[in-house]
């Protein structure tokens, strides 16, 4: 068995950790699979690889937004269950609508072969 190593800065490593976690893999397993996939297809262009990186960043950003919305919805539900006013409810629902549109845009750009908006 061989155990190659690589160096990366903190930001790159954290991106790798998040990507591995999103796939329910260890960092080592994720890194090995990603490297082997790239090695098996040497015809891929740098633009394709950059597009995938942009797509992953877009997905991570959307996941973060959805987590925040979930927290806000929990606060709205707790307030309403306690017969308290929840003036932030409309804003939370508007954010749900916006993130839904963002998901649609990201998916459509992926299907069209384009890169997500920054």
N, C-alpha and C positions, 0 to 999 in steps of 0.2 A: 504494500500500500504506500502511496505517496501522499505527502501532506504539504502542498504548496502554501506559501504565505504571501500576503500583500500588505501594503501600507495605505492608509487613508486618513484624512483629517477627521476631526470630531463630527462635523456636519455630514460628511459622507458616511461615516460609520452609523450615525443615528438614522440616516435614511435607510441604510441596509438593515438595521435592527427593526425598524418599523415595517419594512417590506417583508421581512422574514416572519414577523409576528402576524401580519395580515394574511399570510399564507399558512399559518400554523406550522412553521418549520423553524428549526434551529438556524442560527446565522450560518453555520458551516454548511448545512444541507442546502439552504437557499443559495448561498454563494456558489457551491459546486454545481447545482442544477442550472443556475443562470449562466455560469461560465461555459458549461458543456453545451447548452442550447446555442449560445453565441458561436462556439467553436464549430459546431456542426453546420452552421449556415454562414459561411464567410462571405457570401454575396450580399449580405445586408449592408446598407449604406449607413453612414454616420447620421444622416437625417432621420432614417427610420429609428435608429437607436435613441436619438435625441427626442423624437416624437413619443416614444414609449416612456422615456423619463418624464417628459412633460405630462403625459397621461397619468402616470403614477402620482405625480405631485398634485394634479388636479383631483384625483380620487382621494388622496390623503386630506386635502383641504376640505373636500366635501364631507368626508367622515368626521372631521373636526367640527364642521358646522352642524352636522346632524347630532353630534354628541351635545353640543351647546343647546341646540333646540330641545333635545330630550330633557336636559336639566331644567330649562325654562318651562316646558310643558308640565313637568313634575311639580314645579312651584305653583303654576296656575291651578293644577288639579288639587293640590293641598289647600290652596286658598279657597277654592270653590267648595271643597268638601267641608270646610270649616265655616261656611256661610260668610266668608270674607270677600270683599271685592277683589277682582283680578283685572285691573285696568291694563295690564300688559298682555292680556290674552289676544287682542287684535294684532298687536305687533308680533307676537310669537307666530300666530297663524299666517301673517304676511310673510314672515321669514321662511316658514315651511313652503309657501308657494314659490318664493324666490329660489330656494335651494332646489326645489323640484324642477324649476326651469333651468337652473344651472346644470343639473344632472342631464336633462334632455339635450342641452347644448353640447356638453362633453361627449355624450354618447353619439350624437349626430356627427360631430367632428371626427370622432374615431371611425365611424362607419364610412365617412366620406374620405378617409385617409389623411385628414388634415391634422394639424396640431391644435391643442386646446388654447384658448385665450389665456394670456398671462394675468 
